[in-house]
């Protein structure tokens, strides 16, 4: 029975539009008649230095390790030949490899992608495509990977989008996450906040105000929807096609005072002047607890 057609489709899905020839991959799956499996010693497999996935849950690794002890590695990992001829470089399956080593295995089943192109762009692209297609990266890891392709491989957003089969706007949105303060990036990487939270925080331009808002999200468990209300006044208005009367520019001093109050109170604040010396301050709150928090802040000496 010839299963080669099914294998070709599976490999094409794995490597996307890199036009990898299924016949260029060897291992268990390419030997369809005998079902022979190719094993490689774990010590001969080097980690891909440009693997975009950086965080591996220790508890999940231990659980996988226990499973491997009982049933072995059911899904082969994918490697490529090292250019110097000394072993192999991991393309995908680092979690399985780590768990196998933890389980005490000396060798693991593999597919070998027959290439010696160990350039940074190729290694990063192979690992990135594989992880993206398995939805295996968190938003910050994706953002860092795209930024690496921009900085180190000189790729444009259009080129990146073509390589990973995504819309250019999707790539651009992930790259925007690079503008977040370091503390918020770490929080997103740890899944303490969601991608929706991160995008909401980016609606506020001032880094100090972003940190205050992030702390509120963490402390009060603010939802993405609630965050949209908090940041609504900070969002830049969309340009209208029809000509309309331009809104008067707010006094720079009042704008600065608004920003200071937003940072201090951690909520939306609007200052509306009535005369040159009078006006009103509108402070928004979104729950009884939010109101009590604002009053408590206002009472501090």
Short mmCIF file of the C-alpha atoms (twelve columns), coordinates in Angstrom:
data_MODEL
# 
_entry.id   MODEL 
# 
loop_
_atom_site.group_PDB 
_atom_site.id 
_atom_site.type_symbol 
_atom_site.label_atom_id 
_atom_site.label_alt_id 
_atom_site.label_comp_id 
_atom_site.label_asym_id 
_atom_site.label_seq_id 
_atom_site.Cartn_x 
_atom_site.Cartn_y 
_atom_site.Cartn_z 
_atom_site.pdbx_PDB_model_num 
ATOM 1   C CA . UNK A 1   0.000   0.000  0.000  1 
ATOM 2   C CA . UNK A 2   1.447   3.313  -1.085 1 
ATOM 3   C CA . UNK A 3   0.975   6.151  1.431  1 
ATOM 4   C CA . UNK A 4   3.370   8.575  -0.213 1 
ATOM 5   C CA . UNK A 5   0.604   10.955 -1.293 1 
ATOM 6   C CA . UNK A 6   -0.596  11.399 2.275  1 
ATOM 7   C CA . UNK A 7   2.941   11.993 3.499  1 
ATOM 8   C CA . UNK A 8   3.536   14.684 0.889  1 
ATOM 9   C CA . UNK A 9   0.468   16.561 2.017  1 
ATOM 10  C CA . UNK A 10  1.488   16.366 5.670  1 
ATOM 11  C CA . UNK A 11  4.994   17.654 5.021  1 
ATOM 12  C CA . UNK A 12  3.623   20.467 2.858  1 
ATOM 13  C CA . UNK A 13  1.391   21.578 5.713  1 
ATOM 14  C CA . UNK A 14  4.350   21.493 8.096  1 
ATOM 15  C CA . UNK A 15  6.641   23.624 5.966  1 
ATOM 16  C CA . UNK A 16  4.086   25.890 4.296  1 
ATOM 17  C CA . UNK A 17  5.270   27.667 1.165  1 
ATOM 18  C CA . UNK A 18  8.938   26.739 1.439  1 
ATOM 19  C CA . UNK A 19  8.326   24.287 -1.441 1 
ATOM 20  C CA . UNK A 20  9.963   21.401 0.384  1 
ATOM 21  C CA . UNK A 21  9.977   18.220 -1.638 1 
ATOM 22  C CA . UNK A 22  8.508   15.348 0.436  1 
ATOM 23  C CA . UNK A 23  11.122  13.054 -1.131 1 
ATOM 24  C CA . UNK A 24  13.758  15.226 0.544  1 
ATOM 25  C CA . UNK A 25  12.629  14.088 3.972  1 
ATOM 26  C CA . UNK A 26  13.822  10.746 5.285  1 
ATOM 27  C CA . UNK A 27  12.862  8.701  8.280  1 
ATOM 28  C CA . UNK A 28  9.999   6.467  9.314  1 
ATOM 29  C CA . UNK A 29  7.359   8.136  7.173  1 
ATOM 30  C CA . UNK A 30  9.403   8.039  3.950  1 
ATOM 31  C CA . UNK A 31  9.942   4.291  4.234  1 
ATOM 32  C CA . UNK A 32  6.296   3.455  3.705  1 
ATOM 33  C CA . UNK A 33  6.690   -0.198 2.757  1 
ATOM 34  C CA . UNK A 34  8.722   -1.449 5.743  1 
ATOM 35  C CA . UNK A 35  7.651   1.207  8.266  1 
ATOM 36  C CA . UNK A 36  11.253  1.311  9.484  1 
ATOM 37  C CA . UNK A 37  11.981  4.010  11.954 1 
ATOM 38  C CA . UNK A 38  15.156  6.078  12.033 1 
ATOM 39  C CA . UNK A 39  16.490  6.760  15.525 1 
ATOM 40  C CA . UNK A 40  19.169  9.307  16.401 1 
ATOM 41  C CA . UNK A 41  21.054  9.675  19.668 1 
ATOM 42  C CA . UNK A 42  19.774  12.656 21.616 1 
ATOM 43  C CA . UNK A 43  23.305  13.902 22.301 1 
ATOM 44  C CA . UNK A 44  23.832  14.364 18.558 1 
ATOM 45  C CA . UNK A 45  20.893  16.763 18.218 1 
ATOM 46  C CA . UNK A 46  21.647  20.449 18.732 1 
ATOM 47  C CA . UNK A 47  19.011  22.947 19.737 1 
ATOM 48  C CA . UNK A 48  17.974  25.402 17.032 1 
ATOM 49  C CA . UNK A 49  19.585  28.647 18.301 1 
ATOM 50  C CA . UNK A 50  16.764  30.645 16.700 1 
ATOM 51  C CA . UNK A 51  13.887  28.606 18.092 1 
ATOM 52  C CA . UNK A 52  11.180  31.221 18.752 1 
ATOM 53  C CA . UNK A 53  9.588   29.277 21.578 1 
ATOM 54  C CA . UNK A 54  11.437  30.075 24.806 1 
ATOM 55  C CA . UNK A 55  9.109   29.032 27.609 1 
ATOM 56  C CA . UNK A 56  8.544   25.381 28.482 1 
ATOM 57  C CA . UNK A 57  6.195   24.569 31.352 1 
ATOM 58  C CA . UNK A 58  8.097   22.352 33.778 1 
ATOM 59  C CA . UNK A 59  4.993   20.552 35.025 1 
ATOM 60  C CA . UNK A 60  3.870   19.767 31.466 1 
ATOM 61  C CA . UNK A 61  7.370   18.541 30.594 1 
ATOM 62  C CA . UNK A 62  7.296   16.176 33.569 1 
ATOM 63  C CA . UNK A 63  3.879   14.848 32.546 1 
ATOM 64  C CA . UNK A 64  5.079   14.281 28.972 1 
ATOM 65  C CA . UNK A 65  8.223   12.639 30.303 1 
ATOM 66  C CA . UNK A 66  6.151   10.155 32.316 1 
ATOM 67  C CA . UNK A 67  4.057   9.411  29.244 1 
ATOM 68  C CA . UNK A 68  7.193   8.823  27.174 1 
ATOM 69  C CA . UNK A 69  8.529   6.418  29.801 1 
ATOM 70  C CA . UNK A 70  5.404   4.286  29.331 1 
ATOM 71  C CA . UNK A 71  4.692   4.652  25.607 1 
ATOM 72  C CA . UNK A 72  7.813   6.128  24.032 1 
ATOM 73  C CA . UNK A 73  7.961   9.100  21.640 1 
ATOM 74  C CA . UNK A 74  4.920   8.565  19.400 1 
ATOM 75  C CA . UNK A 75  5.481   11.545 17.093 1 
ATOM 76  C CA . UNK A 76  8.999   11.801 15.591 1 
ATOM 77  C CA . UNK A 77  10.815  15.110 15.848 1 
ATOM 78  C CA . UNK A 78  12.223  16.860 12.753 1 
ATOM 79  C CA . UNK A 79  15.922  17.652 12.322 1 
ATOM 80  C CA . UNK A 80  18.312  18.752 9.615  1 
ATOM 81  C CA . UNK A 81  21.924  17.838 8.930  1 
ATOM 82  C CA . UNK A 82  24.467  20.133 10.557 1 
ATOM 83  C CA . UNK A 83  26.623  21.898 7.984  1 
ATOM 84  C CA . UNK A 84  29.845  20.825 9.712  1 
ATOM 85  C CA . UNK A 85  28.746  17.189 9.538  1 
ATOM 86  C CA . UNK A 86  28.715  16.934 13.320 1 
ATOM 87  C CA . UNK A 87  25.251  15.748 14.219 1 
ATOM 88  C CA . UNK A 88  21.902  17.409 13.555 1 
ATOM 89  C CA . UNK A 89  20.035  20.650 14.226 1 
ATOM 90  C CA . UNK A 90  16.534  20.524 15.652 1 
ATOM 91  C CA . UNK A 91  13.769  22.009 13.517 1 
ATOM 92  C CA . UNK A 92  10.678  21.026 15.478 1 
ATOM 93  C CA . UNK A 93  9.833   18.956 18.529 1 
ATOM 94  C CA . UNK A 94  12.016  20.571 21.200 1 
ATOM 95  C CA . UNK A 95  9.409   19.898 23.882 1 
ATOM 96  C CA . UNK A 96  9.336   16.202 22.965 1 
ATOM 97  C CA . UNK A 97  13.137  16.080 22.877 1 
ATOM 98  C CA . UNK A 98  13.467  17.694 26.297 1 
ATOM 99  C CA . UNK A 99  10.901  15.320 27.776 1 
ATOM 100 C CA . UNK A 100 12.632  12.315 26.167 1 
ATOM 101 C CA . UNK A 101 15.970  13.314 27.707 1 
ATOM 102 C CA . UNK A 102 14.198  13.832 31.034 1 
ATOM 103 C CA . UNK A 103 12.764  10.331 30.701 1 
ATOM 104 C CA . UNK A 104 16.268  8.940  30.214 1 
ATOM 105 C CA . UNK A 105 15.989  8.057  26.514 1 
ATOM 106 C CA . UNK A 106 19.318  7.878  24.694 1 
ATOM 107 C CA . UNK A 107 17.779  8.087  21.210 1 
ATOM 108 C CA . UNK A 108 14.544  9.375  19.645 1 
ATOM 109 C CA . UNK A 109 12.629  8.762  16.371 1 
ATOM 110 C CA . UNK A 110 13.212  11.485 13.758 1 
ATOM 111 C CA . UNK A 111 12.417  12.776 10.319 1 
ATOM 112 C CA . UNK A 112 15.475  14.269 8.605  1 
ATOM 113 C CA . UNK A 113 15.089  17.263 6.320  1 
ATOM 114 C CA . UNK A 114 18.021  16.894 3.955  1 
ATOM 115 C CA . UNK A 115 19.588  20.337 3.807  1 
ATOM 116 C CA . UNK A 116 22.723  21.962 5.186  1 
ATOM 117 C CA . UNK A 117 21.478  25.541 4.965  1 
ATOM 118 C CA . UNK A 118 22.049  26.581 8.569  1 
ATOM 119 C CA . UNK A 119 21.789  30.309 7.889  1 
ATOM 120 C CA . UNK A 120 20.023  32.306 10.568 1 
ATOM 121 C CA . UNK A 121 17.166  33.186 8.222  1 
ATOM 122 C CA . UNK A 122 16.566  29.565 7.225  1 
ATOM 123 C CA . UNK A 123 16.741  28.175 10.775 1 
ATOM 124 C CA . UNK A 124 14.471  30.878 12.145 1 
ATOM 125 C CA . UNK A 125 12.058  30.555 9.244  1 
ATOM 126 C CA . UNK A 126 11.785  26.763 9.563  1 
ATOM 127 C CA . UNK A 127 11.189  26.895 13.315 1 
ATOM 128 C CA . UNK A 128 8.841   29.859 13.082 1 
ATOM 129 C CA . UNK A 129 6.692   28.360 10.346 1 
ATOM 130 C CA . UNK A 130 6.396   25.062 12.198 1 
ATOM 131 C CA . UNK A 131 5.401   26.722 15.463 1 
ATOM 132 C CA . UNK A 132 3.030   29.213 13.841 1 
ATOM 133 C CA . UNK A 133 1.180   26.507 11.959 1 
ATOM 134 C CA . UNK A 134 0.749   24.520 15.170 1 
ATOM 135 C CA . UNK A 135 -0.350  27.687 17.040 1 
ATOM 136 C CA . UNK A 136 2.391   26.849 19.514 1 
ATOM 137 C CA . UNK A 137 3.751   30.322 20.270 1 
ATOM 138 C CA . UNK A 138 2.359   32.948 22.596 1 
ATOM 139 C CA . UNK A 139 1.840   36.477 21.183 1 
ATOM 140 C CA . UNK A 140 5.096   37.856 22.583 1 
ATOM 141 C CA . UNK A 141 7.142   34.983 21.173 1 
ATOM 142 C CA . UNK A 142 5.553   35.597 17.775 1 
ATOM 143 C CA . UNK A 143 6.294   39.305 18.022 1 
ATOM 144 C CA . UNK A 144 9.938   38.638 18.952 1 
ATOM 145 C CA . UNK A 145 10.285  36.169 16.078 1 
ATOM 146 C CA . UNK A 146 8.886   38.592 13.510 1 
ATOM 147 C CA . UNK A 147 11.148  41.332 14.871 1 
ATOM 148 C CA . UNK A 148 14.142  39.020 14.505 1 
ATOM 149 C CA . UNK A 149 13.236  38.437 10.863 1 
ATOM 150 C CA . UNK A 150 13.102  42.218 10.392 1 
ATOM 151 C CA . UNK A 151 16.322  43.024 12.248 1 
ATOM 152 C CA . UNK A 152 18.557  40.069 11.407 1 
ATOM 153 C CA . UNK A 153 17.206  38.887 8.069  1 
ATOM 154 C CA . UNK A 154 16.220  42.308 6.663  1 
ATOM 155 C CA . UNK A 155 12.753  41.095 5.698  1 
ATOM 156 C CA . UNK A 156 9.854   43.471 5.161  1 
ATOM 157 C CA . UNK A 157 6.447   42.929 6.728  1 
ATOM 158 C CA . UNK A 158 5.126   41.844 3.331  1 
ATOM 159 C CA . UNK A 159 7.893   39.256 2.973  1 
ATOM 160 C CA . UNK A 160 7.283   37.917 6.481  1 
ATOM 161 C CA . UNK A 161 3.550   37.674 5.819  1 
ATOM 162 C CA . UNK A 162 4.214   35.681 2.655  1 
ATOM 163 C CA . UNK A 163 6.585   33.283 4.417  1 
ATOM 164 C CA . UNK A 164 4.238   32.481 7.307  1 
ATOM 165 C CA . UNK A 165 1.016   32.639 5.247  1 
ATOM 166 C CA . UNK A 166 -0.483  35.484 7.272  1 
ATOM 167 C CA . UNK A 167 -2.008  38.840 6.369  1 
ATOM 168 C CA . UNK A 168 0.415   41.762 6.469  1 
ATOM 169 C CA . UNK A 169 -1.861  43.506 8.987  1 
ATOM 170 C CA . UNK A 170 -1.565  40.488 11.282 1 
ATOM 171 C CA . UNK A 171 2.220   40.665 11.184 1 
ATOM 172 C CA . UNK A 172 2.114   44.436 11.756 1 
ATOM 173 C CA . UNK A 173 -0.148  44.009 14.809 1 
ATOM 174 C CA . UNK A 174 2.226   41.509 16.384 1 
ATOM 175 C CA . UNK A 175 5.197   43.788 15.712 1 
ATOM 176 C CA . UNK A 176 3.392   46.626 17.527 1 
ATOM 177 C CA . UNK A 177 3.725   44.601 20.728 1 
ATOM 178 C CA . UNK A 178 7.434   45.492 20.640 1 
ATOM 179 C CA . UNK A 179 6.447   49.009 21.765 1 
ATOM 180 C CA . UNK A 180 5.258   47.765 25.160 1 
ATOM 181 C CA . UNK A 181 7.375   48.365 28.284 1 
ATOM 182 C CA . UNK A 182 9.539   45.399 29.274 1 
ATOM 183 C CA . UNK A 183 7.415   44.566 32.333 1 
ATOM 184 C CA . UNK A 184 4.295   44.208 30.199 1 
ATOM 185 C CA . UNK A 185 6.130   42.126 27.590 1 
ATOM 186 C CA . UNK A 186 7.185   39.686 30.304 1 
ATOM 187 C CA . UNK A 187 3.628   39.572 31.640 1 
ATOM 188 C CA . UNK A 188 2.269   38.768 28.170 1 
ATOM 189 C CA . UNK A 189 4.918   36.108 27.644 1 
ATOM 190 C CA . UNK A 190 3.859   34.470 30.939 1 
ATOM 191 C CA . UNK A 191 0.187   34.623 29.841 1 
ATOM 192 C CA . UNK A 192 -0.662  36.822 32.843 1 
ATOM 193 C CA . UNK A 193 -2.483  39.093 30.388 1 
ATOM 194 C CA . UNK A 194 -3.953  38.334 26.985 1 
ATOM 195 C CA . UNK A 195 -3.107  39.704 23.573 1 
ATOM 196 C CA . UNK A 196 -6.353  41.714 23.772 1 
ATOM 197 C CA . UNK A 197 -5.140  43.355 26.981 1 
ATOM 198 C CA . UNK A 198 -1.808  44.205 25.344 1 
ATOM 199 C CA . UNK A 199 -3.484  45.818 22.336 1 
ATOM 200 C CA . UNK A 200 -5.736  47.814 24.672 1 
ATOM 201 C CA . UNK A 201 -2.741  49.063 26.635 1 
ATOM 202 C CA . UNK A 202 -1.137  50.227 23.382 1 
ATOM 203 C CA . UNK A 203 -4.035  52.613 22.861 1 
ATOM 204 C CA . UNK A 204 -2.362  54.726 25.570 1 
ATOM 205 C CA . UNK A 205 0.773   56.430 24.278 1 
ATOM 206 C CA . UNK A 206 2.570   57.277 27.513 1 
ATOM 207 C CA . UNK A 207 4.718   54.351 28.836 1 
ATOM 208 C CA . UNK A 208 4.161   55.409 32.463 1 
ATOM 209 C CA . UNK A 209 0.393   55.400 31.947 1 
ATOM 210 C CA . UNK A 210 0.681   52.001 30.227 1 
ATOM 211 C CA . UNK A 211 2.372   50.546 33.309 1 
ATOM 212 C CA . UNK A 212 -0.278  52.000 35.631 1 
ATOM 213 C CA . UNK A 213 -2.999  50.532 33.428 1 
ATOM 214 C CA . UNK A 214 -1.268  47.138 33.342 1 
ATOM 215 C CA . UNK A 215 -0.988  47.104 37.132 1 
ATOM 216 C CA . UNK A 216 -4.714  47.806 37.378 1 
ATOM 217 C CA . UNK A 217 -5.448  44.947 34.974 1 
ATOM 218 C CA . UNK A 218 -3.373  42.587 37.089 1 
ATOM 219 C CA . UNK A 219 -4.753  43.820 40.410 1 
ATOM 220 C CA . UNK A 220 -8.450  44.112 39.506 1 
ATOM 221 C CA . UNK A 221 -8.667  41.355 36.870 1 
ATOM 222 C CA . UNK A 222 -10.007 43.836 34.325 1 
ATOM 223 C CA . UNK A 223 -11.489 42.201 31.231 1 
ATOM 224 C CA . UNK A 224 -10.611 43.213 27.696 1 
ATOM 225 C CA . UNK A 225 -14.053 44.711 27.262 1 
ATOM 226 C CA . UNK A 226 -13.692 46.807 30.414 1 
ATOM 227 C CA . UNK A 227 -10.273 47.881 29.197 1 
ATOM 228 C CA . UNK A 228 -11.789 49.169 25.973 1 
ATOM 229 C CA . UNK A 229 -13.937 51.521 28.031 1 
ATOM 230 C CA . UNK A 230 -10.955 52.694 30.050 1 
ATOM 231 C CA . UNK A 231 -8.896  53.506 26.975 1 
ATOM 232 C CA . UNK A 232 -11.639 54.778 24.684 1 
ATOM 233 C CA . UNK A 233 -10.655 58.427 25.001 1 
ATOM 234 C CA . UNK A 234 -7.014  57.547 24.271 1 
ATOM 235 C CA . UNK A 235 -7.753  55.786 20.988 1 
ATOM 236 C CA . UNK A 236 -6.876  57.759 17.911 1 
ATOM 237 C CA . UNK A 237 -10.007 58.639 15.916 1 
ATOM 238 C CA . UNK A 238 -10.343 57.085 12.478 1 
ATOM 239 C CA . UNK A 239 -10.019 59.445 9.558  1 
ATOM 240 C CA . UNK A 240 -13.304 60.193 7.857  1 
ATOM 241 C CA . UNK A 241 -13.502 60.321 4.088  1 
ATOM 242 C CA . UNK A 242 -15.892 63.267 4.053  1 
ATOM 243 C CA . UNK A 243 -14.636 66.659 5.100  1 
ATOM 244 C CA . UNK A 244 -15.889 67.740 8.491  1 
ATOM 245 C CA . UNK A 245 -15.260 70.712 10.665 1 
ATOM 246 C CA . UNK A 246 -12.074 70.150 12.623 1 
ATOM 247 C CA . UNK A 247 -12.474 69.906 16.376 1 
ATOM 248 C CA . UNK A 248 -10.674 72.652 18.272 1 
ATOM 249 C CA . UNK A 249 -7.296  71.629 19.634 1 
ATOM 250 C CA . UNK A 250 -7.202  71.150 23.389 1 
ATOM 251 C CA . UNK A 251 -4.926  73.438 25.318 1 
ATOM 252 C CA . UNK A 252 -1.547  71.645 25.768 1 
ATOM 253 C CA . UNK A 253 -1.581  72.496 29.467 1 
ATOM 254 C CA . UNK A 254 -5.027  70.926 29.971 1 
ATOM 255 C CA . UNK A 255 -3.957  67.891 27.966 1 
ATOM 256 C CA . UNK A 256 -0.942  67.479 30.223 1 
ATOM 257 C CA . UNK A 257 -3.141  67.770 33.330 1 
ATOM 258 C CA . UNK A 258 -5.519  65.151 31.894 1 
ATOM 259 C CA . UNK A 259 -2.643  62.737 31.360 1 
ATOM 260 C CA . UNK A 260 -1.326  63.268 34.899 1 
ATOM 261 C CA . UNK A 261 -4.771  62.601 36.377 1 
ATOM 262 C CA . UNK A 262 -5.205  59.469 34.232 1 
ATOM 263 C CA . UNK A 263 -1.892  58.100 35.428 1 
ATOM 264 C CA . UNK A 264 -2.631  58.924 39.076 1 
ATOM 265 C CA . UNK A 265 -6.232  57.677 39.115 1 
ATOM 266 C CA . UNK A 266 -5.771  54.827 36.646 1 
ATOM 267 C CA . UNK A 267 -8.940  55.668 34.727 1 
ATOM 268 C CA . UNK A 268 -10.291 57.904 31.983 1 
ATOM 269 C CA . UNK A 269 -10.282 61.603 32.876 1 
ATOM 270 C CA . UNK A 270 -11.613 64.458 30.752 1 
ATOM 271 C CA . UNK A 271 -11.114 68.174 31.435 1 
ATOM 272 C CA . UNK A 272 -13.689 70.454 29.790 1 
ATOM 273 C CA . UNK A 273 -12.977 74.187 30.001 1 
ATOM 274 C CA . UNK A 274 -15.928 76.572 30.311 1 
ATOM 275 C CA . UNK A 275 -14.095 79.884 30.464 1 
ATOM 276 C CA . UNK A 276 -10.414 80.773 30.518 1 
ATOM 277 C CA . UNK A 277 -10.265 80.050 34.238 1 
ATOM 278 C CA . UNK A 278 -13.126 77.607 34.928 1 
ATOM 279 C CA . UNK A 279 -14.203 74.191 33.758 1 
ATOM 280 C CA . UNK A 280 -15.122 70.698 34.883 1 
ATOM 281 C CA . UNK A 281 -13.216 67.467 35.451 1 
ATOM 282 C CA . UNK A 282 -15.006 64.248 34.468 1 
ATOM 283 C CA . UNK A 283 -13.666 61.088 36.111 1 
ATOM 284 C CA . UNK A 284 -15.048 57.807 34.794 1 
ATOM 285 C CA . UNK A 285 -15.547 54.708 36.940 1 
ATOM 286 C CA . UNK A 286 -16.825 51.288 35.875 1 
ATOM 287 C CA . UNK A 287 -17.958 49.589 39.082 1 
ATOM 288 C CA . UNK A 288 -18.634 50.315 42.753 1 
ATOM 289 C CA . UNK A 289 -15.207 48.927 43.593 1 
ATOM 290 C CA . UNK A 290 -13.643 51.176 40.972 1 
ATOM 291 C CA . UNK A 291 -15.365 54.219 42.486 1 
ATOM 292 C CA . UNK A 292 -14.180 53.315 45.984 1 
ATOM 293 C CA . UNK A 293 -10.623 52.897 44.673 1 
ATOM 294 C CA . UNK A 294 -10.682 56.350 43.051 1 
ATOM 295 C CA . UNK A 295 -12.087 57.999 46.186 1 
ATOM 296 C CA . UNK A 296 -9.439  56.295 48.312 1 
ATOM 297 C CA . UNK A 297 -6.717  57.638 46.008 1 
ATOM 298 C CA . UNK A 298 -8.210  61.136 46.115 1 
ATOM 299 C CA . UNK A 299 -8.215  61.134 49.932 1 
ATOM 300 C CA . UNK A 300 -4.542  60.317 50.231 1 
ATOM 301 C CA . UNK A 301 -2.399  63.160 51.566 1 
# 
